[in-house]
Amino acid sequence: MSAIRAVAIERIQDLAKAYGAGWINSFIVKLADIISKDPCFHFKIAAVYSLKEICLSVHGDTFIEKALSMIISASNEPVANIREVCVKVEREIANRFDKPSIRESIKKHILSLAEDPDLEVRITVTDIQGRL
């Protein structure tokens, strides 16, 4: 099942290119619902990866702030796997965008997770700190 989700996520940039900003707007609403309401952490992780693909798409500049806000919101989840994925996704987004306000927002958020109760999250943050 996760392989199907992974393949679908890989196609998001193609879908964004083909169907444009209108499609992304409707898809982001669905991703927000998943992040805020779905009890399954696997779906929440897939939503975060989907947001990353939107940010890296041809329309990424238009949706970066909204997507980043949703990713930061997802990092408040009690499941450590979600928080770890959020940190990794934020790093990938920071590497793509040169806008100082975006990079600073990401850096500030990642550093806020340096004292996370989960060891894996702390290790991921420590690993990424030097590359921001």
PATIDREN-732124 format. One record per residue (C-alpha): chain; z, y, x; residue in one letter. Coordinates in pm, 1 decimal, always signed. Layout:
# residues N
R:A:Z:Y:X:a .
...
***
This chain:
# residues 132
R:A:+0.0:+0.0:+0.0:m .
R:A:+80.3:+247.6:+278.8:s .
R:A:-261.5:+179.1:+434.0:a .
R:A:-424.8:+297.5:+113.1:i .
R:A:-217.1:+617.4:+118.7:r .
R:A:-308.4:+674.9:+484.1:a .
R:A:-681.2:+639.5:+415.9:v .
R:A:-656.9:+872.0:+116.5:a .
R:A:-472.4:+1134.2:+323.4:i .
R:A:-740.7:+1115.6:+592.8:e .
R:A:-1000.0:+1215.3:+330.9:r .
R:A:-821.3:+1532.5:+216.3:i .
R:A:-1006.1:+1759.2:+459.8:q .
R:A:-1338.6:+1622.4:+331.8:d .
R:A:-1229.0:+1676.8:-28.2:l .
R:A:-1114.5:+2031.3:+50.4:a .
R:A:-1450.1:+2106.1:+208.2:k .
R:A:-1644.7:+1955.5:-82.5:a .
R:A:-1440.4:+2090.8:-374.5:y .
R:A:-1297.8:+2410.4:-229.4:g .
R:A:-990.5:+2622.3:-282.6:a .
R:A:-970.1:+2554.3:-657.3:g .
R:A:-921.5:+2185.1:-594.7:w .
R:A:-659.0:+2256.4:-328.8:i .
R:A:-469.4:+2483.0:-570.0:n .
R:A:-445.0:+2205.8:-828.6:s .
R:A:-358.7:+1944.8:-565.1:f .
R:A:-80.0:+2156.4:-413.4:i .
R:A:+88.3:+2176.8:-753.9:v .
R:A:+91.5:+1795.7:-769.1:k .
R:A:+228.1:+1774.0:-414.1:l .
R:A:+505.4:+2020.0:-503.2:a .
R:A:+604.4:+1797.5:-796.0:d .
R:A:+614.0:+1492.1:-572.5:i .
R:A:+828.9:+1666.1:-311.7:i .
R:A:+1072.9:+1808.3:-564.6:s .
R:A:+1092.3:+1529.4:-824.0:k .
R:A:+968.0:+1192.4:-702.8:d .
R:A:+1247.2:+951.9:-607.2:p .
R:A:+1029.6:+756.6:-359.7:c .
R:A:+1055.3:+883.2:-4.0:f .
R:A:+724.2:+716.1:+86.7:h .
R:A:+544.3:+939.8:-162.8:f .
R:A:+726.2:+1245.5:-29.9:k .
R:A:+617.6:+1161.4:+323.6:i .
R:A:+258.6:+1116.2:+200.7:a .
R:A:+283.5:+1458.3:+31.6:a .
R:A:+396.2:+1620.7:+358.8:v .
R:A:+107.9:+1459.1:+548.0:y .
R:A:-126.9:+1576.3:+271.6:s .
R:A:-2.1:+1932.4:+317.6:l .
R:A:-74.3:+1903.2:+688.5:k .
R:A:-431.6:+1797.9:+614.4:e .
R:A:-472.0:+2095.3:+382.3:i .
R:A:-348.3:+2327.2:+657.7:c .
R:A:-591.8:+2174.7:+905.6:l .
R:A:-882.4:+2193.3:+659.4:s .
R:A:-1149.7:+2459.6:+641.3:v .
R:A:-931.0:+2641.5:+383.5:h .
R:A:-611.5:+2608.6:+588.3:g .
R:A:-567.8:+2979.8:+653.7:d .
R:A:-552.5:+3044.0:+280.6:t .
R:A:-282.2:+2787.3:+210.5:f .
R:A:-74.3:+2779.6:+530.6:i .
R:A:+218.5:+2986.9:+406.5:e .
R:A:+254.4:+2799.2:+77.0:k .
R:A:+215.9:+2460.5:+246.0:a .
R:A:+461.3:+2549.6:+520.7:l .
R:A:+716.6:+2659.7:+263.0:s .
R:A:+680.4:+2324.0:+87.8:m .
R:A:+715.4:+2132.3:+415.2:i .
R:A:+1030.8:+2324.1:+502.1:i .
R:A:+1164.0:+2249.0:+154.3:s .
R:A:+1089.8:+1879.1:+202.4:a .
R:A:+1290.4:+1880.5:+524.9:s .
R:A:+1605.0:+1932.2:+316.8:n .
R:A:+1573.3:+1580.9:+176.4:e .
R:A:+1859.5:+1340.3:+244.4:p .
R:A:+1622.8:+1074.5:+384.8:v .
R:A:+1595.6:+1121.4:+760.4:a .
R:A:+1241.6:+979.6:+774.8:n .
R:A:+1117.9:+1273.0:+567.7:i .
R:A:+1289.3:+1526.2:+792.7:r .
R:A:+1142.5:+1363.1:+1103.3:e .
R:A:+791.4:+1367.4:+955.2:v .
R:A:+834.7:+1734.6:+861.7:c .
R:A:+917.4:+1822.2:+1222.2:v .
R:A:+613.8:+1633.9:+1353.8:k .
R:A:+384.1:+1790.4:+1095.9:v .
R:A:+517.2:+2138.9:+1167.9:e .
R:A:+443.9:+2089.9:+1537.6:r .
R:A:+85.1:+1989.0:+1460.6:e .
R:A:+41.9:+2293.5:+1238.8:i .
R:A:+192.3:+2523.2:+1503.9:a .
R:A:-57.5:+2389.8:+1756.3:n .
R:A:-343.6:+2484.5:+1523.0:r .
R:A:-240.0:+2835.9:+1421.1:f .
R:A:-214.7:+3127.7:+1662.9:d .
R:A:-58.4:+3367.0:+1412.3:k .
R:A:+280.4:+3464.1:+1566.4:p .
R:A:+464.4:+3478.2:+1232.9:s .
R:A:+359.4:+3120.8:+1147.9:i .
R:A:+451.5:+2987.2:+1490.6:r .
R:A:+787.6:+3168.0:+1487.5:e .
R:A:+869.6:+3042.6:+1139.0:s .
R:A:+794.1:+2686.6:+1246.5:i .
R:A:+987.4:+2719.8:+1572.0:k .
R:A:+1289.2:+2866.0:+1393.6:k .
R:A:+1288.2:+2587.4:+1136.4:h .
R:A:+1248.7:+2308.3:+1390.6:i .
R:A:+1533.6:+2450.2:+1598.0:l .
R:A:+1751.5:+2457.6:+1285.4:s .
R:A:+1723.3:+2078.8:+1274.1:l .
R:A:+1855.8:+2036.5:+1629.6:a .
R:A:+2198.7:+1946.9:+1488.2:e .
R:A:+2065.6:+1708.2:+1223.5:d .
R:A:+2304.7:+1421.3:+1144.6:p .
R:A:+2030.5:+1166.6:+1218.5:d .
R:A:+1972.1:+1070.1:+1580.6:l .
R:A:+1596.0:+1015.8:+1541.7:e .
R:A:+1550.2:+1361.8:+1393.0:v .
R:A:+1748.5:+1518.2:+1679.8:r .
R:A:+1543.7:+1325.0:+1937.2:i .
R:A:+1218.6:+1437.8:+1774.6:t .
R:A:+1335.3:+1800.3:+1769.4:v .
R:A:+1441.9:+1783.0:+2134.1:t .
R:A:+1108.4:+1630.0:+2230.9:d .
R:A:+912.3:+1898.0:+2046.8:i .
R:A:+1120.6:+2200.6:+2152.9:q .
R:A:+954.6:+2224.3:+2492.6:g .
R:A:+605.2:+2215.7:+2342.2:r .
R:A:+638.9:+2501.5:+2095.4:l .
***
